[in-house]
């Protein structure tokens, strides 16, 4: 029992010491802030105390100090100190400075009227609001309109739709549009069975476009993310008569790598068109496909017919559909670098 009392006395002593330290710190801070401010004793009692001064006054008054003593220690009007202490006893919010109040937004009407809706519809059509909060603040800034709460604004906007980020879509230039039209008119009756469509594609193993059902109350599904981001470039070719095997490219594709690729895939490509006589090779306008030596090799060792491909026209190559399906399969499987395709 004696041990408990002894420990209790120690706690009281440490508590007093801690309290005295806080008072000394308050005194230092106030003296620092009010060093350059001279306030006369005859100043008006409506003078506003800062939050730091209010804290100091509140603690000293709770310890039994007189308002005159507190006022002289912080160089403030005793009437202001006395008025604050009286308000603090009756009003719980008197201790909080009006300039630093935080909390919920002010309450307004709980139902939108026709004028509110007209303003919201007009702003949505003009694209001048980007969120429900933006719409709420703008509505309440109009003096001729009744104040409104935030929730009705959010619910009304949600009933109309939602704010989304627009997707970026490249625009085909006028020159390329003309080239696409000429290509389509020229080859509208062309038989594409004897065409090898070739292309490269990049597989990012950190992408995820597959959706899965999430039951309420359960943890959201997660997928492993690789660091650094793992990406693999592959080349392939497809035709009416079959396909080539995939070729995995290490690093970026250059003209030297592309030439070596064609040399390694030469026999495989020719086997697809054995006894077919005339056939066509199609490739896009990537920088590694443009050098003269690349086109010379294709005409000499593969086929003399290279099918043109207008710029900004990936939809004219059917292999793009195969790449899209393959990427969905890869994402579903979730391979790592060690796993093979």
Rosetta blueprint (number, residue, H / E / L):
1 X L
2 X H
3 X H
4 X H
5 X H
6 X H
7 X H
8 X H
9 X H
10 X H
11 X H
12 X H
13 X H
14 X H
15 X H
16 X H
17 X H
18 X H
19 X H
20 X H
21 X H
22 X H
23 X H
24 X H
25 X H
26 X H
27 X H
28 X H
29 X H
30 X H
31 X H
32 X H
33 X H
34 X L
35 X L
36 X L
37 X L
38 X L
39 X L
40 X L
41 X L
42 X L
43 X L
44 X L
45 X L
46 X L
47 X L
48 X L
49 X L
50 X L
51 X H
52 X H
53 X H
54 X H
55 X H
56 X H
57 X H
58 X H
59 X H
60 X H
61 X H
62 X H
63 X L
64 X L
65 X L
66 X L
67 X H
68 X H
69 X H
70 X H
71 X H
72 X H
73 X H
74 X H
75 X L
76 X L
77 X L
78 X H
79 X H
80 X H
81 X H
82 X H
83 X H
84 X H
85 X H
86 X H
87 X H
88 X H
89 X H
90 X H
91 X L
92 X L
93 X L
94 X L
95 X L
96 X L
97 X L
98 X H
99 X H
100 X H
101 X L
102 X L
103 X L
104 X L
105 X L
106 X L
107 X L
108 X L
109 X E
110 X L
111 X L
112 X L
113 X L
114 X H
115 X H
116 X H
117 X H
118 X H
119 X H
120 X H
121 X H
122 X H
123 X H
124 X H
125 X H
126 X H
127 X L
128 X L
129 X L
130 X L
131 X L
132 X H
133 X H
134 X H
135 X H
136 X H
137 X H
138 X H
139 X H
140 X H
141 X L
142 X L
143 X L
144 X L
145 X L
146 X L
147 X L
148 X E
149 X L
150 X H
151 X H
152 X H
153 X H
154 X H
155 X H
156 X H
157 X H
158 X H
159 X H
160 X H
161 X L
162 X L
163 X L
164 X L
165 X L
166 X L
167 X L
168 X L
169 X L
170 X L
171 X L
172 X L
173 X L
174 X H
175 X H
176 X H
177 X H
178 X H
179 X H
180 X H
181 X H
182 X H
183 X H
184 X H
185 X H
186 X H
187 X L
188 X L
189 X L
190 X L
191 X L
192 X H
193 X H
194 X H
195 X E
196 X E
197 X E
198 X E
199 X E
200 X E
201 X E
202 X E
203 X E
204 X E
205 X L
206 X L
207 X L
208 X L
209 X L
210 X L
211 X L
212 X L
213 X L
214 X L
215 X L
216 X L
217 X L
218 X L
219 X L
220 X L
221 X L
222 X L
223 X L
224 X L
225 X L
226 X L
227 X L
228 X L
229 X L
230 X L
231 X E
232 X E
233 X E
234 X E
235 X E
236 X E
237 X E
238 X E
239 X E
240 X L
241 X L
242 X E
243 X E
244 X L
245 X L
246 X L
247 X E
248 X E
249 X E
250 X L
251 X L
252 X L
253 X L
254 X L
255 X H
256 X H
257 X H
258 X H
259 X H
260 X H
261 X H
262 X H
263 X H
264 X H
265 X L
266 X H
267 X H
268 X H
269 X H
270 X H
271 X H
272 X H
273 X L
274 X L
275 X L
276 X L
277 X L
278 X L
279 X L
280 X E
281 X E
282 X E
283 X L
284 X L
285 X L
286 X L
287 X H
288 X H
289 X H
290 X H
291 X L
292 X H
293 X H
294 X H
295 X H
296 X H
297 X H
298 X H
299 X H
300 X H
301 X H
302 X H
303 X L
304 X L
305 X L
306 X E
307 X E
308 X L
309 X L
310 X L
311 X L
312 X L
313 X L
314 X H
315 X H
316 X H
317 X L
318 X L
319 X H
320 X H
321 X H
322 X H
323 X H
324 X H
325 X H
326 X H
327 X H
328 X H
329 X H
330 X H
331 X H
332 X H
333 X H
334 X L
335 X L
336 X L
337 X L
338 X L
339 X L
340 X L
341 X L
